[in-house]
């Protein structure tokens, strides 16, 4: 089997390549920059804006796993080009190449598109996928963490200092990147009646998700620290986003758009959107995954 993969050089995409290599699956992967040779991977230069590259990506493949997407941007308008227009071009390439199977990585934020430009772009991209006529499956991951991740790393780093600032009270689900990668590949040839033209919200198996306080304490335990984890009001987070923009410019991790969905109280994966157990189930519990992630950060020198 050869699958086409977008977003292969990103956090989730690299995990998909790891699992594909374990399973001897050949991957044709889109990349903006030259990459070192990797067993089982055919690197293809191009972007979601390059129609010729997308045509080459899809040609002769059995399925497409569309991971690529913009998750953070200083200007909200950028989300539409990357997440909506890019998805539309990839769908068109898939149909031209007669590739029917299309696995799309969306986001839980698509449930509440009014809260952020990012969530709105993912919701609009979902609409394109649903109307495509392809044999699609949409995955809405919750918070994805694990080795190589830079977003949750911010919480691990401040936890190592004994402090984890939180948004207003609420709860969310999480999933380890390796579990998510397994799921995306499991969906490629899963029994059609169980997965085709359905939208799923996977998680780590923790019923009801994690309250923000629980997750902060678990990350503190992973770095061997008791943490002070105050809930910050939205106005304070908005000021912090402005400060991050001043300090880090376009590389700011906290943006006004992110504050929009961070302060929503419920990002828990819904039980009626679970992936059928006959197809997939998580194998990495949150506490274990958080400890292993902290250990990876230490080995790589990200944490002391």
Buried (B, 14 or more C-beta within 10 A) or exposed (E): BEBBBBBBBBBBBBBBBBBBBEEEBBBBBBBEEEBEEEEBBBBBEBBBEBBEBBBBBBBEBBBBBBBBBBBBBBEBEBBBBBBBBBBBBBBBBBBEBEBBBBBBBBBBBBBBBEBBBBBBBBBBBBEBBBEBEBBBBBBBBBBBBBBBBEBBBBBBBBBBEEBBBBBBEBBBBBBBBBBBBBBBBBBBEBEEEBBBEBBBBBBBBBEEBBBBBBBBBBBBBBBEBEBBBEBBEEEBBBEBBBEBBEEEEEEBEBBBBBBBBBBBEEBBBBEEBBBBEEBBBBEBEBEEBBBBBBBBBBEEEBBE
